[in-house]
């Protein structure tokens, strides 16, 4: 059995209960590697698993370097040729989306693409509460009856066997563009493009981390190529596919897709497109989020994404697509403002459901997967609540709203931890007849369940995933990239660290240890954030904040237990630009006694 690497500063149990270790095993990954200079960015890349020969390509990720040939994905050429045929012959096309950010951005991408090609597409976004996730057979048949000969489902459809069979029987061609886990038997479709097909080839399988909007972008590339081969652009300009990358970036980050490889290139370039503000709806969304600068990756996940999601969660499911496809500044501003109001409403509902769900945790008896179910919980916020409780407990979490549909079934949403494939487990539970429906990917899943099977599901998941969850939790440590004295926490350092981004799931933001320090001030800000001023032995001082930490062991120690003792603080270096000149501050993840 391999030994654990030595802990950093001898910290085996921090105030957050974790050992501190170097990401990548040590701080000298560059040492001894021919041709590499020992700079911070190179160290960050190597610590994130980049091979030494690939450092330069990863230093500035571009689509030219990372975009695969779309034809290497199964059914890609069939999908592209069918969409091209619809454009050439003027068929009526409907994009069938999903109500979350990935679904909205995927639908908007196809609508904007077809608009560039001189073709207006219809769209259909199901109501989360009335119709639930995924294509409805009744809706597909109705769409076909209203004249659409081609329906493209985005961010859904991979497991919709019955619904797609009904559409096929009605004479409609359906193309599925999805990224969720598939079963061995695929639904009937004109084409099913999904890198997570079990029969996918090497290139496709290597891109299983793509969000649906990333897959949609590849279909767009293939479609334009198919039209080019048929001479479609002989007398008209080709569409600027790069202009769609702001949608790809937003959907990818909001869906918590792993930001490595192609995803990292898509998001890096998408942020550049977003900064140009050429998409009227996206610009209105940025303004409604009160951002006075170009959005960062963090803004996509915590400011823009939640507003698009709010429409599907507690409002009208079509608002996100309407906003992201709007060419009318006034309409876009009105929709963005409506989404902001709905987001505030969503926060209030989320708080109530989270409090009720957390009250049930004690009855879980230390299960590997926490399964919480209750009546009267709004199905639109259960995914967010699952994510919040996962962060608090460090375990995979399922939150189920009972009596969520007309049949009395519960609707559940789950969030997992690294190393535990929750989506595969949910598919297996469905095949074991524990669920009415269910699917997802490694880090997130959704399900429909009869209320009398909730306890059986919880026991089944505990038995199936117990050892995996235990191993994943044991492997968790506070991984650090850099250790500095307080005087080294500067805006220049933050800029250097940011240059190795964009950061997100699968490409974690750099975590810096700063110290040793003594706390000059520690108090509460808001309801549960801990605000600090720390000063080091070098005389330099800086501000730090630990979000939602007041009731944690770490928060209590910082507020009441330091009593002049020296500490190490660990977190993300950020720029505080509220004052007359920018200052670096630390967003705290953990702390540990230095003596």
Buried (B, 14 or more C-beta within 10 A) or exposed (E): EEEEEEBBBEBBEBBBEBBBBBBBEEBEBBEEBEEBEEEBBBBBBBBBEBEBEEBEBBBEBEBEEBBBEBBBBBBBBBBBBBBBBBBBEEBBBBBBBBBBBBBBBBBBBBBBBBBBBEBEBBBBBBEBBEBBBBBBBEBBBEBBEEEBBBBBBBBBBBBBBEBBBBBBEBEBBBBBBBBBBBBEEBBEBBBBBBBBBEEBEEBBBBBBBBBBBBBBBBBBBBBBBBBEEBEBBEEEEEBEBEBBBBBBBBBBBBBBBBBBBBBBBBBBBBBBBBEEBEBBBBBBBBBBBEBEEEBBBBBBBEBBBBBBBBBBBBBBBBBBBBBBBBEEEEBBBBBBBBBBEBBEBBBEBBBBBBEBBBEBBEEBEEBBBBBBBBEEBBBBBBBBBBBBBBEBBBBBBBBBBBBBBEEEBBBBBBBBBEBBBBBBBBBBBBEEEBBBBBBBBBBBBBBBBBBEBBEBBBEBBBEBBEEBBEEBBEEBBBBBBBBBBBBBBBBEBBEBBBEBBBBBBBBBBBBBBBBBBBBEEBEEEEEBBBBBBBBBBEEBBBBBBBBBBBEBEBBBBBBEEBEEEBBBBBBBBBBBEEEEEBBBBBBBBBBBBBE
